Amino acid sequence: MVRIASNDDWDAALEPAFAEAGAIQLPPGSRDAAVVTTLTAGNSYTVVVRSMSQAVGETVLEVYELP
């Protein structure tokens, strides 16, 4: 498996991409994770979600295609 991207606490510079995609707006300073990346069409991808502390919990994953 090859890691394409990872994140711990989102960067406010991503806000314009959230708005463009119609994604939920994350609260300023929240510890949510968010990534914007370009993927090659025609490939299959797997998302692995893991907490920094290895704690068990729930995840809401949203995937958007930006124009």
PDB file of N, CA, C, O and CB in Angstrom:
ATOM      1  N   MET A   1       0.855  -1.173   0.000  1.00  0.00           N
ATOM      2  CA  MET A   1       0.000   0.000   0.000  1.00  0.00           C
ATOM      3  C   MET A   1       0.900   1.236   0.000  1.00  0.00           C
ATOM      4  O   MET A   1       1.895   1.295   0.722  1.00  0.00           O
ATOM      5  CB  MET A   1      -0.972  -0.002   1.231  1.00  0.00           C
ATOM      6  N   VAL A   2       0.536   2.209  -0.815  1.00  0.00           N
ATOM      7  CA  VAL A   2       1.278   3.462  -0.916  1.00  0.00           C
ATOM      8  C   VAL A   2       0.432   4.578  -0.319  1.00  0.00           C
ATOM      9  O   VAL A   2      -0.717   4.765  -0.717  1.00  0.00           O
ATOM     10  CB  VAL A   2       1.655   3.780  -2.396  1.00  0.00           C
ATOM     11  N   ARG A   3       0.988   5.314   0.628  1.00  0.00           N
ATOM     12  CA  ARG A   3       0.265   6.439   1.228  1.00  0.00           C
ATOM     13  C   ARG A   3       0.282   7.617   0.253  1.00  0.00           C
ATOM     14  O   ARG A   3       1.345   8.049  -0.193  1.00  0.00           O
ATOM     15  CB  ARG A   3       0.896   6.846   2.602  1.00  0.00           C
ATOM     16  N   ILE A   4      -0.899   8.127  -0.068  1.00  0.00           N
ATOM     17  CA  ILE A   4      -1.018   9.276  -0.964  1.00  0.00           C
ATOM     18  C   ILE A   4      -1.077  10.566  -0.168  1.00  0.00           C
ATOM     19  O   ILE A   4      -0.477  11.566  -0.562  1.00  0.00           O
ATOM     20  CB  ILE A   4      -2.260   9.146  -1.852  1.00  0.00           C
ATOM     21  N   ALA A   5      -1.795  10.555   0.949  1.00  0.00           N
ATOM     22  CA  ALA A   5      -1.944  11.761   1.764  1.00  0.00           C
ATOM     23  C   ALA A   5      -2.305  11.360   3.187  1.00  0.00           C
ATOM     24  O   ALA A   5      -2.846  10.279   3.421  1.00  0.00           O
ATOM     25  CB  ALA A   5      -3.023  12.711   1.170  1.00  0.00           C
ATOM     26  N   SER A   6      -2.003  12.230   4.121  1.00  0.00           N
ATOM     27  CA  SER A   6      -2.429  12.034   5.506  1.00  0.00           C
ATOM     28  C   SER A   6      -2.640  13.407   6.120  1.00  0.00           C
ATOM     29  O   SER A   6      -2.163  14.415   5.600  1.00  0.00           O
ATOM     30  CB  SER A   6      -1.378  11.199   6.326  1.00  0.00           C
ATOM     31  N   ASN A   7      -3.364  13.431   7.237  1.00  0.00           N
ATOM     32  CA  ASN A   7      -3.670  14.713   7.851  1.00  0.00           C
ATOM     33  C   ASN A   7      -4.034  14.520   9.311  1.00  0.00           C
ATOM     34  O   ASN A   7      -4.658  13.527   9.684  1.00  0.00           O
ATOM     35  CB  ASN A   7      -4.806  15.415   7.105  1.00  0.00           C
ATOM     36  N   ASP A   8      -3.639  15.471  10.123  1.00  0.00           N
ATOM     37  CA  ASP A   8      -4.049  15.536  11.520  1.00  0.00           C
ATOM     38  C   ASP A   8      -4.335  17.010  11.799  1.00  0.00           C
ATOM     39  O   ASP A   8      -3.408  17.815  11.888  1.00  0.00           O
ATOM     40  CB  ASP A   8      -2.937  14.942  12.505  1.00  0.00           C
ATOM     41  N   ASP A   9      -5.574  17.356  11.932  1.00  0.00           N
ATOM     42  CA  ASP A   9      -6.042  18.740  12.101  1.00  0.00           C
ATOM     43  C   ASP A   9      -5.964  19.468  10.760  1.00  0.00           C
ATOM     44  O   ASP A   9      -4.880  19.663  10.210  1.00  0.00           O
ATOM     45  CB  ASP A   9      -5.196  19.491  13.184  1.00  0.00           C
ATOM     46  N   TRP A  10      -7.087  19.852  10.259  1.00  0.00           N
ATOM     47  CA  TRP A  10      -7.189  20.463   8.934  1.00  0.00           C
ATOM     48  C   TRP A  10      -6.607  21.865   8.902  1.00  0.00           C
ATOM     49  O   TRP A  10      -6.490  22.530   9.932  1.00  0.00           O
ATOM     50  CB  TRP A  10      -8.632  20.504   8.491  1.00  0.00           C
ATOM     51  N   ASP A  11      -6.247  22.299   7.712  1.00  0.00           N
ATOM     52  CA  ASP A  11      -5.649  23.616   7.467  1.00  0.00           C
ATOM     53  C   ASP A  11      -6.736  24.557   6.954  1.00  0.00           C
ATOM     54  O   ASP A  11      -7.441  24.224   6.001  1.00  0.00           O
ATOM     55  CB  ASP A  11      -4.462  23.522   6.442  1.00  0.00           C
ATOM     56  N   ALA A  12      -6.879  25.711   7.566  1.00  0.00           N
ATOM     57  CA  ALA A  12      -7.905  26.682   7.164  1.00  0.00           C
ATOM     58  C   ALA A  12      -7.760  27.106   5.700  1.00  0.00           C
ATOM     59  O   ALA A  12      -8.716  27.624   5.124  1.00  0.00           O
ATOM     60  CB  ALA A  12      -7.838  27.914   8.063  1.00  0.00           C
ATOM     61  N   ALA A  13      -6.606  26.905   5.091  1.00  0.00           N
ATOM     62  CA  ALA A  13      -6.414  27.233   3.675  1.00  0.00           C
ATOM     63  C   ALA A  13      -7.282  26.352   2.770  1.00  0.00           C
ATOM     64  O   ALA A  13      -7.426  26.646   1.584  1.00  0.00           O
ATOM     65  CB  ALA A  13      -4.936  27.080   3.292  1.00  0.00           C
ATOM     66  N   LEU A  14      -7.858  25.277   3.314  1.00  0.00           N
ATOM     67  CA  LEU A  14      -8.723  24.398   2.531  1.00  0.00           C
ATOM     68  C   LEU A  14     -10.163  24.903   2.434  1.00  0.00           C
ATOM     69  O   LEU A  14     -10.949  24.362   1.656  1.00  0.00           O
ATOM     70  CB  LEU A  14      -8.715  23.018   3.131  1.00  0.00           C
ATOM     71  N   GLU A  15     -10.517  25.920   3.201  1.00  0.00           N
ATOM     72  CA  GLU A  15     -11.899  26.408   3.210  1.00  0.00           C
ATOM     73  C   GLU A  15     -12.461  26.709   1.831  1.00  0.00           C
ATOM     74  O   GLU A  15     -13.608  26.343   1.571  1.00  0.00           O
ATOM     75  CB  GLU A  15     -11.985  27.637   4.042  1.00  0.00           C
ATOM     76  N   PRO A  16     -11.715  27.362   0.917  1.00  0.00           N
ATOM     77  CA  PRO A  16     -12.269  27.599  -0.425  1.00  0.00           C
ATOM     78  C   PRO A  16     -12.626  26.300  -1.161  1.00  0.00           C
ATOM     79  O   PRO A  16     -13.615  26.265  -1.894  1.00  0.00           O
ATOM     80  CB  PRO A  16     -11.274  28.394  -1.258  1.00  0.00           C
ATOM     81  N   ALA A  17     -11.852  25.255  -0.978  1.00  0.00           N
ATOM     82  CA  ALA A  17     -12.156  23.969  -1.616  1.00  0.00           C
ATOM     83  C   ALA A  17     -13.421  23.364  -1.016  1.00  0.00           C
ATOM     84  O   ALA A  17     -14.218  22.768  -1.740  1.00  0.00           O
ATOM     85  CB  ALA A  17     -10.970  22.988  -1.463  1.00  0.00           C
ATOM     86  N   PHE A  18     -13.619  23.505   0.292  1.00  0.00           N
ATOM     87  CA  PHE A  18     -14.852  23.014   0.926  1.00  0.00           C
ATOM     88  C   PHE A  18     -16.060  23.705   0.304  1.00  0.00           C
ATOM     89  O   PHE A  18     -17.041  23.054  -0.058  1.00  0.00           O
ATOM     90  CB  PHE A  18     -14.821  23.255   2.465  1.00  0.00           C
ATOM     91  N   ALA A  19     -15.983  25.023   0.183  1.00  0.00           N
ATOM     92  CA  ALA A  19     -17.094  25.791  -0.378  1.00  0.00           C
ATOM     93  C   ALA A  19     -17.347  25.403  -1.831  1.00  0.00           C
ATOM     94  O   ALA A  19     -18.499  25.251  -2.238  1.00  0.00           O
ATOM     95  CB  ALA A  19     -16.811  27.295  -0.276  1.00  0.00           C
ATOM     96  N   GLU A  20     -16.289  25.240  -2.612  1.00  0.00           N
ATOM     97  CA  GLU A  20     -16.418  24.886  -4.029  1.00  0.00           C
ATOM     98  C   GLU A  20     -17.090  23.523  -4.201  1.00  0.00           C
ATOM     99  O   GLU A  20     -17.871  23.327  -5.132  1.00  0.00           O
ATOM    100  CB  GLU A  20     -15.037  24.879  -4.703  1.00  0.00           C
ATOM    101  N   ALA A  21     -16.791  22.597  -3.318  1.00  0.00           N
ATOM    102  CA  ALA A  21     -17.349  21.249  -3.403  1.00  0.00           C
ATOM    103  C   ALA A  21     -18.737  21.150  -2.774  1.00  0.00           C
ATOM    104  O   ALA A  21     -19.435  20.158  -2.983  1.00  0.00           O
ATOM    105  CB  ALA A  21     -16.416  20.263  -2.734  1.00  0.00           C
ATOM    106  N   GLY A  22     -19.150  22.164  -2.004  1.00  0.00           N
ATOM    107  CA  GLY A  22     -20.413  22.088  -1.281  1.00  0.00           C
ATOM    108  C   GLY A  22     -20.305  21.212  -0.044  1.00  0.00           C
ATOM    109  O   GLY A  22     -21.303  20.676   0.436  1.00  0.00           O
ATOM    110  N   ALA A  23     -19.086  21.071   0.470  1.00  0.00           N
ATOM    111  CA  ALA A  23     -18.837  20.229   1.644  1.00  0.00           C
ATOM    112  C   ALA A  23     -19.254  20.945   2.922  1.00  0.00           C
ATOM    113  O   ALA A  23     -19.470  22.157   2.930  1.00  0.00           O
ATOM    114  CB  ALA A  23     -17.354  19.835   1.721  1.00  0.00           C
ATOM    115  N   ILE A  24     -19.362  20.186   3.988  1.00  0.00           N
ATOM    116  CA  ILE A  24     -19.654  20.799   5.282  1.00  0.00           C
ATOM    117  C   ILE A  24     -18.498  21.722   5.657  1.00  0.00           C
ATOM    118  O   ILE A  24     -17.342  21.452   5.329  1.00  0.00           O
ATOM    119  CB  ILE A  24     -19.883  19.713   6.384  1.00  0.00           C
ATOM    120  N   GLN A  25     -18.816  22.793   6.336  1.00  0.00           N
ATOM    121  CA  GLN A  25     -17.789  23.722   6.801  1.00  0.00           C
ATOM    122  C   GLN A  25     -17.356  23.290   8.194  1.00  0.00           C
ATOM    123  O   GLN A  25     -18.184  23.140   9.092  1.00  0.00           O
ATOM    124  CB  GLN A  25     -18.310  25.200   6.805  1.00  0.00           C
ATOM    125  N   LEU A  26     -16.064  23.091   8.366  1.00  0.00           N
ATOM    126  CA  LEU A  26     -15.550  22.685   9.673  1.00  0.00           C
ATOM    127  C   LEU A  26     -15.375  23.904  10.570  1.00  0.00           C
ATOM    128  O   LEU A  26     -15.002  24.973  10.088  1.00  0.00           O
ATOM    129  CB  LEU A  26     -14.212  21.929   9.525  1.00  0.00           C
ATOM    130  N   PRO A  27     -15.637  23.760  11.857  1.00  0.00           N
ATOM    131  CA  PRO A  27     -15.475  24.892  12.771  1.00  0.00           C
ATOM    132  C   PRO A  27     -14.003  25.315  12.854  1.00  0.00           C
ATOM    133  O   PRO A  27     -13.121  24.459  12.907  1.00  0.00           O
ATOM    134  CB  PRO A  27     -16.008  24.530  14.175  1.00  0.00           C
ATOM    135  N   PRO A  28     -13.733  26.618  12.865  1.00  0.00           N
ATOM    136  CA  PRO A  28     -12.348  27.083  12.998  1.00  0.00           C
ATOM    137  C   PRO A  28     -11.697  26.490  14.240  1.00  0.00           C
ATOM    138  O   PRO A  28     -12.289  26.483  15.319  1.00  0.00           O
ATOM    139  CB  PRO A  28     -12.295  28.619  13.057  1.00  0.00           C
ATOM    140  N   GLY A  29     -10.481  25.996  14.079  1.00  0.00           N
ATOM    141  CA  GLY A  29      -9.749  25.441  15.204  1.00  0.00           C
ATOM    142  C   GLY A  29     -10.136  24.021  15.589  1.00  0.00           C
ATOM    143  O   GLY A  29      -9.583  23.460  16.535  1.00  0.00           O
ATOM    144  N   SER A  30     -11.096  23.429  14.850  1.00  0.00           N
ATOM    145  CA  SER A  30     -11.477  22.053  15.187  1.00  0.00           C
ATOM    146  C   SER A  30     -10.337  21.105  14.835  1.00  0.00           C
ATOM    147  O   SER A  30      -9.454  21.447  14.049  1.00  0.00           O
ATOM    148  CB  SER A  30     -12.778  21.640  14.443  1.00  0.00           C
ATOM    149  N   ARG A  31     -10.364  19.947  15.405  1.00  0.00           N
ATOM    150  CA  ARG A  31      -9.285  18.982  15.181  1.00  0.00           C
ATOM    151  C   ARG A  31      -9.670  17.945  14.133  1.00  0.00           C
ATOM    152  O   ARG A  31      -9.130  16.839  14.118  1.00  0.00           O
ATOM    153  CB  ARG A  31      -8.918  18.285  16.490  1.00  0.00           C
ATOM    154  N   ASP A  32     -10.606  18.307  13.259  1.00  0.00           N
ATOM    155  CA  ASP A  32     -11.006  17.411  12.176  1.00  0.00           C
ATOM    156  C   ASP A  32      -9.866  17.245  11.180  1.00  0.00           C
ATOM    157  O   ASP A  32      -8.995  18.109  11.073  1.00  0.00           O
ATOM    158  CB  ASP A  32     -12.266  17.945  11.465  1.00  0.00           C
ATOM    159  N   ALA A  33      -9.874  16.149  10.464  1.00  0.00           N
ATOM    160  CA  ALA A  33      -8.875  15.921   9.419  1.00  0.00           C
ATOM    161  C   ALA A  33      -9.531  16.151   8.063  1.00  0.00           C
ATOM    162  O   ALA A  33     -10.688  15.783   7.857  1.00  0.00           O
ATOM    163  CB  ALA A  33      -8.273  14.477   9.512  1.00  0.00           C
ATOM    164  N   ALA A  34      -8.795  16.757   7.146  1.00  0.00           N
ATOM    165  CA  ALA A  34      -9.283  16.989   5.788  1.00  0.00           C
ATOM    166  C   ALA A  34      -8.093  17.030   4.844  1.00  0.00           C
ATOM    167  O   ALA A  34      -7.027  17.545   5.180  1.00  0.00           O
ATOM    168  CB  ALA A  34     -10.108  18.309   5.700  1.00  0.00           C
ATOM    169  N   VAL A  35      -8.297  16.477   3.660  1.00  0.00           N
ATOM    170  CA  VAL A  35      -7.236  16.420   2.658  1.00  0.00           C
ATOM    171  C   VAL A  35      -7.832  16.791   1.314  1.00  0.00           C
ATOM    172  O   VAL A  35      -8.937  16.360   0.985  1.00  0.00           O
ATOM    173  CB  VAL A  35      -6.572  15.008   2.605  1.00  0.00           C
ATOM    174  N   VAL A  36      -7.116  17.581   0.540  1.00  0.00           N
ATOM    175  CA  VAL A  36      -7.454  17.834  -0.861  1.00  0.00           C
ATOM    176  C   VAL A  36      -6.282  17.309  -1.672  1.00  0.00           C
ATOM    177  O   VAL A  36      -5.142  17.730  -1.477  1.00  0.00           O
ATOM    178  CB  VAL A  36      -7.733  19.378  -1.149  1.00  0.00           C
ATOM    179  N   THR A  37      -6.568  16.389  -2.582  1.00  0.00           N
ATOM    180  CA  THR A  37      -5.513  15.791  -3.395  1.00  0.00           C
ATOM    181  C   THR A  37      -6.055  15.445  -4.771  1.00  0.00           C
ATOM    182  O   THR A  37      -7.268  15.357  -4.956  1.00  0.00           O
ATOM    183  CB  THR A  37      -4.937  14.536  -2.711  1.00  0.00           C
ATOM    184  N   THR A  38      -5.187  15.253  -5.718  1.00  0.00           N
ATOM    185  CA  THR A  38      -5.566  14.847  -7.065  1.00  0.00           C
ATOM    186  C   THR A  38      -5.267  13.360  -7.219  1.00  0.00           C
ATOM    187  O   THR A  38      -4.159  12.906  -6.932  1.00  0.00           O
ATOM    188  CB  THR A  38      -4.813  15.689  -8.146  1.00  0.00           C
ATOM    189  N   LEU A  39      -6.264  12.609  -7.674  1.00  0.00           N
ATOM    190  CA  LEU A  39      -6.114  11.174  -7.868  1.00  0.00           C
ATOM    191  C   LEU A  39      -6.199  10.854  -9.358  1.00  0.00           C
ATOM    192  O   LEU A  39      -6.881  11.547 -10.113  1.00  0.00           O
ATOM    193  CB  LEU A  39      -7.192  10.392  -7.074  1.00  0.00           C
ATOM    194  N   THR A  40      -5.515   9.822  -9.763  1.00  0.00           N
ATOM    195  CA  THR A  40      -5.532   9.404 -11.158  1.00  0.00           C
ATOM    196  C   THR A  40      -6.810   8.643 -11.454  1.00  0.00           C
ATOM    197  O   THR A  40      -7.145   7.688 -10.753  1.00  0.00           O
ATOM    198  CB  THR A  40      -4.304   8.542 -11.487  1.00  0.00           C
ATOM    199  N   ALA A  41      -7.525   9.063 -12.492  1.00  0.00           N
ATOM    200  CA  ALA A  41      -8.770   8.404 -12.889  1.00  0.00           C
ATOM    201  C   ALA A  41      -8.503   6.970 -13.305  1.00  0.00           C
ATOM    202  O   ALA A  41      -7.442   6.661 -13.848  1.00  0.00           O
ATOM    203  CB  ALA A  41      -9.451   9.170 -14.032  1.00  0.00           C
ATOM    204  N   GLY A  42      -9.469   6.095 -13.049  1.00  0.00           N
ATOM    205  CA  GLY A  42      -9.367   4.706 -13.464  1.00  0.00           C
ATOM    206  C   GLY A  42      -8.725   3.799 -12.443  1.00  0.00           C
ATOM    207  O   GLY A  42      -8.773   2.578 -12.598  1.00  0.00           O
ATOM    208  N   ASN A  43      -8.128   4.347 -11.409  1.00  0.00           N
ATOM    209  CA  ASN A  43      -7.520   3.545 -10.348  1.00  0.00           C
ATOM    210  C   ASN A  43      -8.516   3.335  -9.219  1.00  0.00           C
ATOM    211  O   ASN A  43      -9.485   4.084  -9.095  1.00  0.00           O
ATOM    212  CB  ASN A  43      -6.238   4.219  -9.817  1.00  0.00           C
ATOM    213  N   SER A  44      -8.284   2.335  -8.407  1.00  0.00           N
ATOM    214  CA  SER A  44      -9.075   2.099  -7.203  1.00  0.00           C
ATOM    215  C   SER A  44      -8.264   2.595  -6.009  1.00  0.00           C
ATOM    216  O   SER A  44      -7.037   2.488  -5.996  1.00  0.00           O
ATOM    217  CB  SER A  44      -9.450   0.578  -7.047  1.00  0.00           C
ATOM    218  N   TYR A  45      -8.957   3.138  -5.006  1.00  0.00           N
ATOM    219  CA  TYR A  45      -8.283   3.683  -3.830  1.00  0.00           C
ATOM    220  C   TYR A  45      -8.968   3.159  -2.578  1.00  0.00           C
ATOM    221  O   TYR A  45     -10.167   2.879  -2.582  1.00  0.00           O
ATOM    222  CB  TYR A  45      -8.286   5.236  -3.850  1.00  0.00           C
ATOM    223  N   THR A  46      -8.196   3.029  -1.514  1.00  0.00           N
ATOM    224  CA  THR A  46      -8.696   2.611  -0.213  1.00  0.00           C
ATOM    225  C   THR A  46      -8.367   3.703   0.793  1.00  0.00           C
ATOM    226  O   THR A  46      -7.256   4.233   0.801  1.00  0.00           O
ATOM    227  CB  THR A  46      -8.084   1.241   0.220  1.00  0.00           C
ATOM    228  N   VAL A  47      -9.330   4.036   1.637  1.00  0.00           N
ATOM    229  CA  VAL A  47      -9.114   5.019   2.692  1.00  0.00           C
ATOM    230  C   VAL A  47      -8.960   4.268   4.010  1.00  0.00           C
ATOM    231  O   VAL A  47      -9.792   3.432   4.361  1.00  0.00           O
ATOM    232  CB  VAL A  47     -10.291   6.053   2.761  1.00  0.00           C
ATOM    233  N   VAL A  48      -7.889   4.575   4.734  1.00  0.00           N
ATOM    234  CA  VAL A  48      -7.671   4.007   6.061  1.00  0.00           C
ATOM    235  C   VAL A  48      -7.793   5.152   7.055  1.00  0.00           C
ATOM    236  O   VAL A  48      -7.067   6.141   6.962  1.00  0.00           O
ATOM    237  CB  VAL A  48      -6.267   3.286   6.171  1.00  0.00           C
ATOM    238  N   VAL A  49      -8.701   5.018   7.997  1.00  0.00           N
ATOM    239  CA  VAL A  49      -8.915   6.048   9.014  1.00  0.00           C
ATOM    240  C   VAL A  49      -8.440   5.490  10.341  1.00  0.00           C
ATOM    241  O   VAL A  49      -8.878   4.426  10.778  1.00  0.00           O
ATOM    242  CB  VAL A  49     -10.421   6.488   9.090  1.00  0.00           C
ATOM    243  N   ARG A  50      -7.538   6.225  10.973  1.00  0.00           N
ATOM    244  CA  ARG A  50      -6.948   5.773  12.233  1.00  0.00           C
ATOM    245  C   ARG A  50      -6.758   6.994  13.132  1.00  0.00           C
ATOM    246  O   ARG A  50      -6.295   8.036  12.668  1.00  0.00           O
ATOM    247  CB  ARG A  50      -5.582   5.026  11.993  1.00  0.00           C
ATOM    248  N   SER A  51      -7.106   6.876  14.391  1.00  0.00           N
ATOM    249  CA  SER A  51      -6.884   7.993  15.308  1.00  0.00           C
ATOM    250  C   SER A  51      -5.416   8.019  15.722  1.00  0.00           C
ATOM    251  O   SER A  51      -4.735   6.994  15.695  1.00  0.00           O
ATOM    252  CB  SER A  51      -7.807   7.881  16.558  1.00  0.00           C
ATOM    253  N   MET A  52      -4.943   9.188  16.100  1.00  0.00           N
ATOM    254  CA  MET A  52      -3.550   9.319  16.533  1.00  0.00           C
ATOM    255  C   MET A  52      -3.271   8.478  17.782  1.00  0.00           C
ATOM    256  O   MET A  52      -2.149   8.015  17.985  1.00  0.00           O
ATOM    257  CB  MET A  52      -3.216  10.792  16.809  1.00  0.00           C
ATOM    258  N   SER A  53      -4.299   8.283  18.617  1.00  0.00           N
ATOM    259  CA  SER A  53      -4.121   7.520  19.860  1.00  0.00           C
ATOM    260  C   SER A  53      -4.550   6.063  19.718  1.00  0.00           C
ATOM    261  O   SER A  53      -4.542   5.313  20.694  1.00  0.00           O
ATOM    262  CB  SER A  53      -4.906   8.171  20.985  1.00  0.00           C
ATOM    263  N   GLN A  54      -4.925   5.661  18.503  1.00  0.00           N
ATOM    264  CA  GLN A  54      -5.407   4.308  18.236  1.00  0.00           C
ATOM    265  C   GLN A  54      -6.734   4.019  18.940  1.00  0.00           C
ATOM    266  O   GLN A  54      -7.098   2.858  19.124  1.00  0.00           O
ATOM    267  CB  GLN A  54      -4.363   3.290  18.669  1.00  0.00           C
ATOM    268  N   ALA A  55      -7.460   5.075  19.336  1.00  0.00           N
ATOM    269  CA  ALA A  55      -8.745   4.901  20.003  1.00  0.00           C
ATOM    270  C   ALA A  55      -9.794   4.392  19.003  1.00  0.00           C
ATOM    271  O   ALA A  55      -9.687   4.629  17.800  1.00  0.00           O
ATOM    272  CB  ALA A  55      -9.207   6.234  20.647  1.00  0.00           C
ATOM    273  N   VAL A  56     -10.779   3.710  19.510  1.00  0.00           N
ATOM    274  CA  VAL A  56     -11.880   3.215  18.692  1.00  0.00           C
ATOM    275  C   VAL A  56     -12.971   4.269  18.707  1.00  0.00           C
ATOM    276  O   VAL A  56     -13.250   4.858  19.752  1.00  0.00           O
ATOM    277  CB  VAL A  56     -12.412   1.834  19.211  1.00  0.00           C
ATOM    278  N   GLY A  57     -13.588   4.511  17.572  1.00  0.00           N
ATOM    279  CA  GLY A  57     -14.658   5.499  17.506  1.00  0.00           C
ATOM    280  C   GLY A  57     -15.383   5.406  16.182  1.00  0.00           C
ATOM    281  O   GLY A  57     -15.320   4.385  15.496  1.00  0.00           O
ATOM    282  N   GLU A  58     -16.067   6.466  15.830  1.00  0.00           N
ATOM    283  CA  GLU A  58     -16.831   6.521  14.593  1.00  0.00           C
ATOM    284  C   GLU A  58     -16.210   7.534  13.655  1.00  0.00           C
ATOM    285  O   GLU A  58     -15.591   8.506  14.087  1.00  0.00           O
ATOM    286  CB  GLU A  58     -18.300   6.870  14.868  1.00  0.00           C
ATOM    287  N   THR A  59     -16.384   7.294  12.361  1.00  0.00           N
ATOM    288  CA  THR A  59     -15.841   8.192  11.341  1.00  0.00           C
ATOM    289  C   THR A  59     -16.927   8.537  10.342  1.00  0.00           C
ATOM    290  O   THR A  59     -17.698   7.672   9.926  1.00  0.00           O
ATOM    291  CB  THR A  59     -14.627   7.553  10.623  1.00  0.00           C
ATOM    292  N   VAL A  60     -16.987   9.785   9.964  1.00  0.00           N
ATOM    293  CA  VAL A  60     -17.814  10.215   8.851  1.00  0.00           C
ATOM    294  C   VAL A  60     -16.850  10.606   7.747  1.00  0.00           C
ATOM    295  O   VAL A  60     -16.033  11.510   7.925  1.00  0.00           O
ATOM    296  CB  VAL A  60     -18.783  11.405   9.245  1.00  0.00           C
ATOM    297  N   LEU A  61     -16.936   9.941   6.625  1.00  0.00           N
ATOM    298  CA  LEU A  61     -16.035  10.189   5.513  1.00  0.00           C
ATOM    299  C   LEU A  61     -16.835  10.758   4.359  1.00  0.00           C
ATOM    300  O   LEU A  61     -17.817  10.157   3.921  1.00  0.00           O
ATOM    301  CB  LEU A  61     -15.293   8.898   5.091  1.00  0.00           C
ATOM    302  N   GLU A  62     -16.422  11.909   3.866  1.00  0.00           N
ATOM    303  CA  GLU A  62     -17.063  12.530   2.713  1.00  0.00           C
ATOM    304  C   GLU A  62     -16.022  12.659   1.614  1.00  0.00           C
ATOM    305  O   GLU A  62     -14.901  13.098   1.872  1.00  0.00           O
ATOM    306  CB  GLU A  62     -17.679  13.923   3.077  1.00  0.00           C
ATOM    307  N   VAL A  63     -16.376  12.284   0.393  1.00  0.00           N
ATOM    308  CA  VAL A  63     -15.490  12.389  -0.756  1.00  0.00           C
ATOM    309  C   VAL A  63     -16.195  13.228  -1.806  1.00  0.00           C
ATOM    310  O   VAL A  63     -17.348  12.967  -2.147  1.00  0.00           O
ATOM    311  CB  VAL A  63     -15.103  10.982  -1.318  1.00  0.00           C
ATOM    312  N   TYR A  64     -15.498  14.238  -2.319  1.00  0.00           N
ATOM    313  CA  TYR A  64     -16.067  15.138  -3.305  1.00  0.00           C
ATOM    314  C   TYR A  64     -15.139  15.230  -4.519  1.00  0.00           C
ATOM    315  O   TYR A  64     -13.921  15.099  -4.404  1.00  0.00           O
ATOM    316  CB  TYR A  64     -16.308  16.536  -2.692  1.00  0.00           C
ATOM    317  N   GLU A  65     -15.748  15.457  -5.680  1.00  0.00           N
ATOM    318  CA  GLU A  65     -14.971  15.748  -6.884  1.00  0.00           C
ATOM    319  C   GLU A  65     -15.068  17.239  -7.141  1.00  0.00           C
ATOM    320  O   GLU A  65     -16.160  17.785  -7.299  1.00  0.00           O
ATOM    321  CB  GLU A  65     -15.480  14.923  -8.120  1.00  0.00           C
ATOM    322  N   LEU A  66     -13.917  17.892  -7.182  1.00  0.00           N
ATOM    323  CA  LEU A  66     -13.892  19.329  -7.436  1.00  0.00           C
ATOM    324  C   LEU A  66     -13.885  19.557  -8.942  1.00  0.00           C
ATOM    325  O   LEU A  66     -13.282  18.793  -9.695  1.00  0.00           O
ATOM    326  CB  LEU A  66     -12.655  20.000  -6.763  1.00  0.00           C
ATOM    327  N   PRO A  67     -14.562  20.614  -9.368  1.00  0.00           N
ATOM    328  CA  PRO A  67     -14.573  20.902 -10.826  1.00  0.00           C
ATOM    329  C   PRO A  67     -13.198  21.254 -11.353  1.00  0.00           C
ATOM    330  O   PRO A  67     -13.042  21.519 -12.545  1.00  0.00           O
ATOM    331  CB  PRO A  67     -15.534  22.046 -11.137  1.00  0.00           C
TER     332      PRO A  67
END
